[in-house]
Amino acid sequence: MPKLTAERFDVEGTMSFFARQGGLDHLRARKHGDLLIIESGPDDAPIPHARLRRVTKQWWTLEMPTHMGRWEKTGLRGPRLQILQALVDDFGWTLTPIA
């Protein structure tokens, strides 16, 4: 079975989603294996805000960083856009710009 990966169109779709939300233009997404990492700040010292992990072709899970720099599963699982909407609705405070 081939390994699942995040694709370029997943990054582009995520960036498009953030652009439609307003106030989230400081965020960017990048892919790393099966992950879509949502971050801000300078490229050489990014600030992680969240990450989505691809678990099937259509389904993703949401993980959030802890204050110790580790990643914690939220238990949310669904299509990418549904997970992104839950991120904005339920964890929006984690997406605020960090100076």
N, CA, C and O atoms as a GROMACS GRO file, in nm:
protein
  396
    1MET      N    1   0.085  -0.118   0.000
    1MET     CA    2   0.000   0.000   0.000
    1MET      C    3   0.090   0.124   0.000
    1MET      O    4   0.180   0.135   0.084
    2PRO      N    5   0.067   0.217  -0.092
    2PRO     CA    6   0.152   0.337  -0.098
    2PRO      C    7   0.130   0.427   0.022
    2PRO      O    8   0.019   0.437   0.076
    3LYS      N    9   0.237   0.493   0.063
    3LYS     CA   10   0.230   0.585   0.176
    3LYS      C   11   0.153   0.711   0.136
    3LYS      O   12   0.172   0.764   0.027
    4LEU      N   13   0.066   0.757   0.225
    4LEU     CA   14  -0.011   0.877   0.200
    4LEU      C   15   0.077   1.000   0.223
    4LEU      O   16   0.157   1.003   0.317
    5THR      N   17   0.060   1.100   0.139
    5THR     CA   18   0.136   1.224   0.156
    5THR      C   19   0.042   1.342   0.134
    5THR      O   20  -0.060   1.332   0.068
    6ALA      N   21   0.080   1.453   0.192
    6ALA     CA   22   0.011   1.579   0.162
    6ALA      C   23   0.060   1.623   0.024
    6ALA      O   24   0.178   1.608  -0.009
    7GLU      N   25  -0.029   1.678  -0.055
    7GLU     CA   26   0.005   1.717  -0.192
    7GLU      C   27   0.010   1.869  -0.203
    7GLU      O   28  -0.037   1.941  -0.116
    8ARG      N   29   0.068   1.916  -0.311
    8ARG     CA   30   0.078   2.061  -0.335
    8ARG      C   31  -0.061   2.126  -0.337
    8ARG      O   32  -0.078   2.236  -0.284
    9PHE      N   33  -0.159   2.058  -0.398
    9PHE     CA   34  -0.293   2.117  -0.403
    9PHE      C   35  -0.357   2.124  -0.265
    9PHE      O   36  -0.446   2.206  -0.244
   10ASP      N   37  -0.314   2.040  -0.170
   10ASP     CA   38  -0.362   2.051  -0.033
   10ASP      C   39  -0.310   2.180   0.030
   10ASP      O   40  -0.382   2.249   0.102
   11VAL      N   41  -0.183   2.212   0.003
   11VAL     CA   42  -0.124   2.337   0.052
   11VAL      C   43  -0.197   2.456  -0.009
   11VAL      O   44  -0.236   2.549   0.062
   12GLU      N   45  -0.215   2.453  -0.141
   12GLU     CA   46  -0.282   2.564  -0.210
   12GLU      C   47  -0.425   2.581  -0.162
   12GLU      O   48  -0.471   2.693  -0.142
   13GLY      N   49  -0.497   2.470  -0.144
   13GLY     CA   50  -0.634   2.476  -0.094
   13GLY      C   51  -0.642   2.531   0.048
   13GLY      O   52  -0.735   2.604   0.082
   14THR      N   53  -0.545   2.495   0.129
   14THR     CA   54  -0.540   2.545   0.266
   14THR      C   55  -0.513   2.695   0.268
   14THR      O   56  -0.576   2.768   0.344
   15MET      N   57  -0.420   2.740   0.186
   15MET     CA   58  -0.390   2.883   0.178
   15MET      C   59  -0.512   2.960   0.126
   15MET      O   60  -0.540   3.071   0.173
   16SER      N   61  -0.581   2.903   0.032
   16SER     CA   62  -0.703   2.964  -0.022
   16SER      C   63  -0.811   2.975   0.087
   16SER      O   64  -0.880   3.076   0.097
   17PHE      N   65  -0.824   2.871   0.167
   17PHE     CA   66  -0.919   2.872   0.278
   17PHE      C   67  -0.887   2.986   0.374
   17PHE      O   68  -0.977   3.060   0.414
   18PHE      N   69  -0.761   3.000   0.412
   18PHE     CA   70  -0.722   3.107   0.505
   18PHE      C   71  -0.746   3.245   0.444
   18PHE      O   72  -0.786   3.337   0.515
   19ALA      N   73  -0.722   3.259   0.316
   19ALA     CA   74  -0.744   3.388   0.249
   19ALA      C   75  -0.892   3.427   0.254
   19ALA      O   76  -0.924   3.545   0.268
   20ARG      N   77  -0.981   3.330   0.243
   20ARG     CA   78  -1.125   3.358   0.248
   20ARG      C   79  -1.173   3.391   0.389
   20ARG      O   80  -1.278   3.454   0.405
   21GLN      N   81  -1.098   3.351   0.491
   21GLN     CA   82  -1.140   3.374   0.629
   21GLN      C   83  -1.121   3.519   0.672
   21GLN      O   84  -1.198   3.570   0.754
   22GLY      N   85  -1.020   3.585   0.621
   22GLY     CA   86  -0.990   3.722   0.664
   22GLY      C   87  -0.918   3.722   0.798
   22GLY      O   88  -0.956   3.651   0.890
   23GLY      N   89  -0.814   3.801   0.807
   23GLY     CA   90  -0.739   3.812   0.931
   23GLY      C   91  -0.641   3.699   0.955
   23GLY      O   92  -0.577   3.694   1.060
   24LEU      N   93  -0.627   3.610   0.860
   24LEU     CA   94  -0.534   3.498   0.876
   24LEU      C   95  -0.423   3.501   0.771
   24LEU      O   96  -0.364   3.398   0.740
   25ASP      N   97  -0.397   3.620   0.717
   25ASP     CA   98  -0.297   3.630   0.610
   25ASP      C   99  -0.154   3.614   0.661
   25ASP      O  100  -0.061   3.605   0.580
   26HIS      N  101  -0.134   3.608   0.791
   26HIS     CA  102  -0.001   3.584   0.846
   26HIS      C  103   0.034   3.435   0.846
   26HIS      O  104   0.150   3.399   0.868
   27LEU      N  105  -0.063   3.349   0.822
   27LEU     CA  106  -0.041   3.204   0.823
   27LEU      C  107   0.005   3.153   0.689
   27LEU      O  108  -0.029   3.209   0.584
   28ARG      N  109   0.081   3.048   0.693
   28ARG     CA  110   0.120   2.977   0.570
   28ARG      C  111   0.113   2.827   0.599
   28ARG      O  112   0.118   2.785   0.715
   29ALA      N  113   0.103   2.750   0.495
   29ALA     CA  114   0.100   2.604   0.507
   29ALA      C  115   0.213   2.546   0.425
   29ALA      O  116   0.248   2.597   0.318
   30ARG      N  117   0.269   2.440   0.476
   30ARG     CA  118   0.370   2.367   0.399
   30ARG      C  119   0.348   2.218   0.423
   30ARG      O  120   0.290   2.177   0.523
   31LYS      N  121   0.394   2.139   0.328
   31LYS     CA  122   0.376   1.995   0.341
   31LYS      C  123   0.506   1.931   0.385
   31LYS      O  124   0.615   1.975   0.350
   32HIS      N  125   0.491   1.825   0.462
   32HIS     CA  126   0.605   1.746   0.506
   32HIS      C  127   0.555   1.603   0.524
   32HIS      O  128   0.494   1.571   0.626
   33GLY      N  129   0.580   1.520   0.426
   33GLY     CA  130   0.529   1.383   0.430
   33GLY      C  131   0.378   1.382   0.431
   33GLY      O  132   0.315   1.436   0.340
   34ASP      N  133   0.319   1.320   0.533
   34ASP     CA  134   0.172   1.314   0.542
   34ASP      C  135   0.114   1.432   0.619
   34ASP      O  136  -0.005   1.430   0.654
   35LEU      N  137   0.195   1.534   0.647
   35LEU     CA  138   0.152   1.648   0.726
   35LEU      C  139   0.134   1.775   0.644
   35LEU      O  140   0.207   1.800   0.549
   36LEU      N  141   0.035   1.854   0.682
   36LEU     CA  142   0.021   1.993   0.641
   36LEU      C  143   0.048   2.074   0.766
   36LEU      O  144  -0.030   2.070   0.861
   37ILE      N  145   0.157   2.148   0.767
   37ILE     CA  146   0.196   2.224   0.885
   37ILE      C  147   0.154   2.369   0.865
   37ILE      O  148   0.187   2.431   0.764
   38ILE      N  149   0.082   2.422   0.961
   38ILE     CA  150   0.034   2.560   0.956
   38ILE      C  151   0.121   2.640   1.053
   38ILE      O  152   0.128   2.610   1.172
   39GLU      N  153   0.188   2.741   0.997
   39GLU     CA  154   0.283   2.818   1.076
   39GLU      C  155   0.283   2.963   1.034
   39GLU      O  156   0.219   3.001   0.936
   40SER      N  157   0.354   3.044   1.111
   40SER     CA  158   0.372   3.185   1.079
   40SER      C  159   0.513   3.224   1.121
   40SER      O  160   0.591   3.140   1.166
   41GLY      N  161   0.545   3.352   1.105
   41GLY     CA  162   0.677   3.399   1.145
   41GLY      C  163   0.779   3.381   1.034
   41GLY      O  164   0.744   3.344   0.922
   42PRO      N  165   0.904   3.408   1.066
   42PRO     CA  166   1.010   3.398   0.964
   42PRO      C  167   1.035   3.253   0.923
   42PRO      O  168   1.014   3.160   1.001
   43ASP      N  169   1.079   3.235   0.800
   43ASP     CA  170   1.106   3.100   0.748
   43ASP      C  171   1.212   3.027   0.829
   43ASP      O  172   1.206   2.905   0.844
   44ASP      N  173   1.310   3.101   0.882
   44ASP     CA  174   1.419   3.036   0.955
   44ASP      C  175   1.386   3.012   1.103
   44ASP      O  176   1.464   2.948   1.173
   45ALA      N  177   1.273   3.061   1.150
   45ALA     CA  178   1.228   3.038   1.288
   45ALA      C  179   1.076   3.038   1.292
   45ALA      O  180   1.015   3.124   1.355
   46PRO      N  181   1.013   2.940   1.224
   46PRO     CA  182   0.866   2.939   1.216
   46PRO      C  183   0.800   2.911   1.351
   46PRO      O  184   0.855   2.843   1.437
   47ILE      N  185   0.681   2.967   1.365
   47ILE     CA  186   0.599   2.946   1.484
   47ILE      C  187   0.487   2.850   1.445
   47ILE      O  188   0.402   2.886   1.364
   48PRO      N  189   0.486   2.729   1.501
   48PRO     CA  190   0.381   2.632   1.464
   48PRO      C  191   0.248   2.667   1.531
   48PRO      O  192   0.244   2.700   1.649
   49HIS      N  193   0.141   2.660   1.453
   49HIS     CA  194   0.007   2.686   1.507
   49HIS      C  195  -0.078   2.560   1.510
   49HIS      O  196  -0.157   2.541   1.602
   50ALA      N  197  -0.061   2.473   1.412
   50ALA     CA  198  -0.139   2.349   1.404
   50ALA      C  199  -0.080   2.263   1.293
   50ALA      O  200   0.002   2.309   1.214
   51ARG      N  201  -0.124   2.140   1.288
   51ARG     CA  202  -0.089   2.057   1.174
   51ARG      C  203  -0.201   1.957   1.148
   51ARG      O  204  -0.268   1.911   1.240
   52LEU      N  205  -0.218   1.925   1.022
   52LEU     CA  206  -0.315   1.825   0.979
   52LEU      C  207  -0.237   1.705   0.930
   52LEU      O  208  -0.140   1.719   0.855
   53ARG      N  209  -0.279   1.588   0.972
   53ARG     CA  210  -0.213   1.463   0.931
   53ARG      C  211  -0.309   1.385   0.842
   53ARG      O  212  -0.422   1.357   0.882
   54ARG      N  213  -0.264   1.350   0.723
   54ARG     CA  214  -0.347   1.270   0.632
   54ARG      C  215  -0.348   1.126   0.682
   54ARG      O  216  -0.244   1.064   0.700
   55VAL      N  217  -0.469   1.073   0.705
   55VAL     CA  218  -0.482   0.936   0.753
   55VAL      C  219  -0.543   0.843   0.649
   55VAL      O  220  -0.521   0.722   0.654
   56THR      N  221  -0.618   0.899   0.555
   56THR     CA  222  -0.666   0.825   0.438
   56THR      C  223  -0.660   0.923   0.321
   56THR      O  224  -0.617   1.037   0.336
   57LYS      N  225  -0.704   0.878   0.206
   57LYS     CA  226  -0.702   0.968   0.089
   57LYS      C  227  -0.787   1.093   0.113
   57LYS      O  228  -0.751   1.201   0.066
   58GLN      N  229  -0.898   1.081   0.185
   58GLN     CA  230  -0.990   1.192   0.206
   58GLN      C  231  -0.992   1.246   0.348
   58GLN      O  232  -1.042   1.357   0.369
   59TRP      N  233  -0.939   1.173   0.445
   59TRP     CA  234  -0.954   1.210   0.585
   59TRP      C  235  -0.823   1.257   0.646
   59TRP      O  236  -0.715   1.205   0.617
   60TRP      N  237  -0.836   1.359   0.733
   60TRP     CA  238  -0.723   1.420   0.802
   60TRP      C  239  -0.755   1.425   0.951
   60TRP      O  240  -0.872   1.421   0.990
   61THR      N  241  -0.652   1.435   1.034
   61THR     CA  242  -0.670   1.460   1.176
   61THR      C  243  -0.601   1.592   1.209
   61THR      O  244  -0.513   1.638   1.137
   62LEU      N  245  -0.643   1.653   1.320
   62LEU     CA  246  -0.586   1.780   1.364
   62LEU      C  247  -0.500   1.757   1.487
   62LEU      O  248  -0.541   1.690   1.582
   63GLU      N  249  -0.380   1.814   1.484
   63GLU     CA  250  -0.289   1.808   1.598
   63GLU      C  251  -0.248   1.951   1.633
   63GLU      O  252  -0.232   2.035   1.545
   64MET      N  253  -0.232   1.977   1.763
   64MET     CA  254  -0.197   2.110   1.811
   64MET      C  255  -0.067   2.102   1.890
   64MET      O  256  -0.040   2.002   1.956
   65PRO      N  257   0.015   2.208   1.882
   65PRO     CA  258   0.140   2.207   1.959
   65PRO      C  259   0.113   2.236   2.106
   65PRO      O  260   0.023   2.313   2.140
   66THR      N  261   0.192   2.175   2.192
   66THR     CA  262   0.182   2.203   2.335
   66THR      C  263   0.286   2.310   2.371
   66THR      O  264   0.371   2.345   2.289
   67HIS      N  265   0.278   2.361   2.492
   67HIS     CA  266   0.376   2.461   2.536
   67HIS      C  267   0.516   2.400   2.549
   67HIS      O  268   0.614   2.474   2.561
   68MET      N  269   0.526   2.269   2.548
   68MET     CA  270   0.656   2.200   2.557
   68MET      C  271   0.714   2.169   2.419
   68MET      O  272   0.821   2.108   2.408
   69GLY      N  273   0.644   2.211   2.313
   69GLY     CA  274   0.695   2.188   2.179
   69GLY      C  275   0.661   2.052   2.120
   69GLY      O  276   0.715   2.014   2.016
   70ARG      N  277   0.573   1.979   2.184
   70ARG     CA  278   0.528   1.849   2.132
   70ARG      C  279   0.393   1.867   2.065
   70ARG      O  280   0.330   1.972   2.079
   71TRP      N  281   0.349   1.766   1.994
   71TRP     CA  282   0.220   1.770   1.925
   71TRP      C  283   0.120   1.681   1.995
   71TRP      O  284   0.152   1.568   2.033
   72GLU      N  285  -0.001   1.733   2.011
   72GLU     CA  286  -0.108   1.660   2.077
   72GLU      C  287  -0.225   1.640   1.982
   72GLU      O  288  -0.268   1.733   1.915
   73LYS      N  289  -0.277   1.518   1.977
   73LYS     CA  290  -0.394   1.489   1.894
   73LYS      C  291  -0.518   1.552   1.956
   73LYS      O  292  -0.534   1.551   2.078
   74THR      N  293  -0.606   1.605   1.871
   74THR     CA  294  -0.730   1.665   1.921
   74THR      C  295  -0.847   1.569   1.918
   74THR      O  296  -0.948   1.592   1.983
   75GLY      N  297  -0.834   1.462   1.842
   75GLY     CA  298  -0.945   1.368   1.827
   75GLY      C  299  -1.036   1.404   1.710
   75GLY      O  300  -1.128   1.328   1.678
   76LEU      N  301  -1.011   1.518   1.645
   76LEU     CA  302  -1.092   1.556   1.528
   76LEU      C  303  -1.041   1.484   1.404
   76LEU      O  304  -0.920   1.473   1.382
   77ARG      N  305  -1.136   1.435   1.324
   77ARG     CA  306  -1.102   1.361   1.204
   77ARG      C  307  -1.209   1.389   1.099
   77ARG      O  308  -1.328   1.382   1.129
   78GLY      N  309  -1.167   1.421   0.978
   78GLY     CA  310  -1.263   1.448   0.872
   78GLY      C  311  -1.193   1.498   0.748
   78GLY      O  312  -1.070   1.496   0.740
   79PRO      N  313  -1.272   1.542   0.649
   79PRO     CA  314  -1.214   1.601   0.528
   79PRO      C  315  -1.135   1.728   0.563
   79PRO      O  316  -1.165   1.795   0.662
   80ARG      N  317  -1.036   1.760   0.483
   80ARG     CA  318  -0.946   1.872   0.512
   80ARG      C  319  -1.020   2.001   0.539
   80ARG      O  320  -0.991   2.068   0.638
   81LEU      N  321  -1.115   2.039   0.455
   81LEU     CA  322  -1.186   2.165   0.475
   81LEU      C  323  -1.268   2.165   0.604
   81LEU      O  324  -1.280   2.268   0.670
   82GLN      N  325  -1.324   2.052   0.639
   82GLN     CA  326  -1.399   2.042   0.765
   82GLN      C  327  -1.305   2.058   0.884
   82GLN      O  328  -1.340   2.124   0.982
   83ILE      N  329  -1.187   2.000   0.877
   83ILE     CA  330  -1.090   2.013   0.985
   83ILE      C  331  -1.040   2.157   0.994
   83ILE      O  332  -1.023   2.209   1.104
   84LEU      N  333  -1.016   2.221   0.880
   84LEU     CA  334  -0.972   2.361   0.881
   84LEU      C  335  -1.079   2.451   0.941
   84LEU      O  336  -1.048   2.544   1.016
   85GLN      N  337  -1.205   2.425   0.909
   85GLN     CA  338  -1.313   2.505   0.966
   85GLN      C  339  -1.321   2.485   1.117
   85GLN      O  340  -1.343   2.581   1.191
   86ALA      N  341  -1.303   2.362   1.163
   86ALA     CA  342  -1.302   2.335   1.307
   86ALA      C  343  -1.184   2.405   1.374
   86ALA      O  344  -1.196   2.454   1.486
   87LEU      N  345  -1.070   2.409   1.306
   87LEU     CA  346  -0.954   2.479   1.359
   87LEU      C  347  -0.986   2.626   1.382
   87LEU      O  348  -0.956   2.681   1.487
   88VAL      N  349  -1.048   2.690   1.284
   88VAL     CA  350  -1.083   2.832   1.295
   88VAL      C  351  -1.193   2.852   1.400
   88VAL      O  352  -1.184   2.945   1.481
   89ASP      N  353  -1.294   2.769   1.399
   89ASP     CA  354  -1.408   2.786   1.489
   89ASP      C  355  -1.375   2.750   1.634
   89ASP      O  356  -1.412   2.823   1.726
   90ASP      N  357  -1.305   2.638   1.654
   90ASP     CA  358  -1.285   2.585   1.789
   90ASP      C  359  -1.149   2.619   1.850
   90ASP      O  360  -1.133   2.619   1.972
   91PHE      N  361  -1.052   2.647   1.766
   91PHE     CA  362  -0.916   2.675   1.814
   91PHE      C  363  -0.863   2.806   1.757
   91PHE      O  364  -0.742   2.824   1.746
   92GLY      N  365  -0.952   2.896   1.721
   92GLY     CA  366  -0.914   3.020   1.656
   92GLY      C  367  -0.812   3.102   1.733
   92GLY      O  368  -0.728   3.168   1.673
   93TRP      N  369  -0.818   3.098   1.864
   93TRP     CA  370  -0.724   3.173   1.947
   93TRP      C  371  -0.580   3.128   1.923
   93TRP      O  372  -0.487   3.206   1.946
   94THR      N  373  -0.560   3.005   1.877
   94THR     CA  374  -0.423   2.956   1.852
   94THR      C  375  -0.367   3.009   1.721
   94THR      O  376  -0.248   2.994   1.694
   95LEU      N  377  -0.452   3.071   1.640
   95LEU     CA  378  -0.408   3.120   1.509
   95LEU      C  379  -0.372   3.269   1.510
   95LEU      O  380  -0.336   3.324   1.406
   96THR      N  381  -0.381   3.333   1.625
   96THR     CA  382  -0.351   3.475   1.632
   96THR      C  383  -0.202   3.499   1.607
   96THR      O  384  -0.119   3.414   1.640
   97PRO      N  385  -0.169   3.614   1.548
   97PRO     CA  386  -0.027   3.644   1.523
   97PRO      C  387   0.052   3.652   1.653
   97PRO      O  388   0.005   3.707   1.753
   98ILE      N  389   0.170   3.597   1.650
   98ILE     CA  390   0.260   3.603   1.766
   98ILE      C  391   0.377   3.693   1.727
   98ILE      O  392   0.448   3.665   1.631
   99ALA      N  393   0.395   3.799   1.801
   99ALA     CA  394   0.500   3.895   1.767
   99ALA      C  395   0.638   3.844   1.800
   99ALA      O  396   0.737   3.914   1.778
   0.00000   0.00000   0.00000
